[in-house]
Amino acid sequence: MSLPPGFLDELRSRTSLSQVVGRKVMWDARKSNQGKGDMWAPCPFHHEKSASFHVDDRKGYYYCFGCQAKGDAITFVRETENVEFMEAVRILAEESGMQMPERDPQAQQKADKRTQLADVMEMAVQHYRLMLHAGAGTMARAYLDHRGLNEAGRERFEIGFAPEGWQGLWDHLVGKGVAPELIIGAGLAKPSSRGGKPYDTFRNRIMFPIRDARGKCIAFGGRAMDPDDNAKYLNSPETELFDKGRSLYNHGPAREATGRGQALIVAEGYMDVIALERAGFEASVAPLGTAITESQLQLMWRIADEPIIALDGDKAGLRAAMRVIDTALPLLEAGKSLRFAIMPEGLDPDDLIRAKGPGGVQKVLDQAMPMVDLLWQREIEGRVFDSPERKAALDKALREKIKQIKDPSIRTHYGQAIKDMRWQLFRPQRNSKPFQKGKGGWNAKPQVQTRTKTTMLAANDGGIEHQLREAVVLSIALVTPEVLDDFEYALEGMVCVDDMNALVRDTLLRFAHDPDPRGAVENALGPDVVEKLLMHPYVAITPAVRDPGNTEIARQTLAAELAKLKTERGLSAEIAEAEEDLLGLADEAMTWRLGQAAEARNNAMRSQQEEGGDYEMGPNGAPIDKDERAALDALRDNIDFTRGGKPPRT
């Protein structure tokens, strides 16, 4: 079976040799320069320890200075997989998303046609450039001058002009002896539906040649001169040469620039790329006016590991960025990702360069955000998470997105990054008052008021009981993390009056879903912090702490202690409100509210004793297990007796 020469050229352009070879070798990180496509490794064809096997990714060629093995991607697959030439081509074609040509005795004729089409495209490039410098191109030249694109820039990008008229290019090419079917096959003209002569695809447009990675002109992009034209930009139709979803504008020069160490920038349009290139950002490409496709992402990642998506700072640009995220998530691999640089509102890269110069663009690029940050921003923007249900909906949406990532390591890291951002969003506010009365009535937004600082709840020296309850709650959660799922939202709402308790709570919530939350807290804060908390005498005698892992006791105790903290907080809030109301006229309603709050507090304090009957109230108001109290009293009596005191109790 014969293959068209054009097929092998396209296969080699779509294939990254370093990726093919990387499946078989371990790159020498000290010797390799991935940005330039200059990779070194121990040779896979003979046993050695030194890195004498060299891959030039830009040229698509490898050579071993030890055993003199050499070749391209096809040769490498043949040698390492022990397959024939056609099978190696088939393997690489499947990986590159190319369909193998069927057995066709006219394959050579088709290859010749592709070559002929490419020649016709070059003839069109020269014709359009000539028209730009003719009288018909006066308005086009004025527009380009206004956009800051001088003669040198126009020559660099081979910009031309398609004048008005229906058969200008057609007549020119036919006059040069080009077959009509080749002109139509190249996408330069369209058949007339009325039976007349075919007409030019591009008319009254500034013309931008689109070249493949090897520099062949495969299509055109045309910018309308008429502001009322329905299509501001128009690309060539898809042909045997041109697949819009698998092509990038300025592909070849951008790849060379990344080899010199520049970051790959992905802009929206031709003029953005041209403006960026002329400002010194030579590694710039554009996706030809469409949403970025999977194939285009793969092309970008073959050029650079972390392209920067530089989109316009308007709603359309942001929507485009969000679409890129959905396309990229299933394709992420270790070391292959995206960053997003959003231009200032209302500006594109071309506008920004003219307004603030290259420095303004560089500042935006330096602030480019990782893709996970933009994913998080998309899911929370414009939404309020003031209920467990809304928070759960956010968690579900993010889990569904992260599931799309195929690489398990990247999926894990995305999950941890999302967890950290979620913790930052939902972490409890410290030193805050649970309810605040404003003009719009009562709400649950935490606010700090000066008056609450004078209450026992907010004062560390007077709120010892509150601090002890905080310590008990946190200790139980640390030693029996199995119950964290049931009490996570309650812990988020627990207002800590002790700074260290607040730090432990925040850290515990951050790592609530880790396999070992206690270990994660100890790693973050140090084991001494956790040990000091658990060894506090009041905490140590708590049954749920003394019996770690007993989920039933842990749940009962947590529910009781959190209820007491909540009612204490509610009573304090009512007292603070009453202090405000006393400045006016007190009435029965205020007295009733204080009575209800106090009764709720008393009920919560009694509940634990009534349920089990095995506790009694200590001098500090804390519940103490009766058996533990009896054992402690007996121990004290024995100590007193040995010192000459009263005999021990019996």
Secondary structure, DSSP 4 states (H G I P E B T S, - for coil): ----HHHHHHHHHH--HHHHHHTT----TTT-BGGGTEEEE--SSS--SS--EEEETTTTEEEETTT--EE-HHHHHHHHHT--HHHHHHHHHHHHTPPPPPP-TTHHHHHHHHHHHHHHHHHHHHHHHHHHHSGGGHHHHHHHHHTT--HHHHHHTT-EEE-SSSSHHHHHHHHTT--HHHHHHTTSEE--TTSS--EES--SEEEEEEE-TTS-EEEEEEEESSTT-S-SEEEPPP-SS--GGG--BTHHHHHHHHHTTPPPEE-SSHHHHHHHHHTT--SEEB-TTSPPPHHHHHHHHHH-SS-EEEEEESHHHHHHHHHHHHHHGGG-BTTB--EEEEEEET--HHHHHHHHHHHHHHHHHHTPEEHHHHHHHHHHTT----SHHHHHHHHHHHHHHHHT---HHHHHHHHHHHHHHHHHHHPPPTT-BS-EEETTEEE---B--GGGGGSTTT-TTT-HHHHHHHHHHHHHHHH-GGGHHHHHHHHHTPPPSSHHHHHHHHHHHHTTTSS-HHHHHHHHH-HHHHHHHHTSHHHHT-HHHHSTT-HHHHHHHHHHHHHHHHHHHHHHHHHHHHHHHTTS---HHHHHHHHHHHHHHHHHHHHHHHHH--EEE-TTS-EEEHHHHHHHHHHHHHHHHHTT-PPPP-
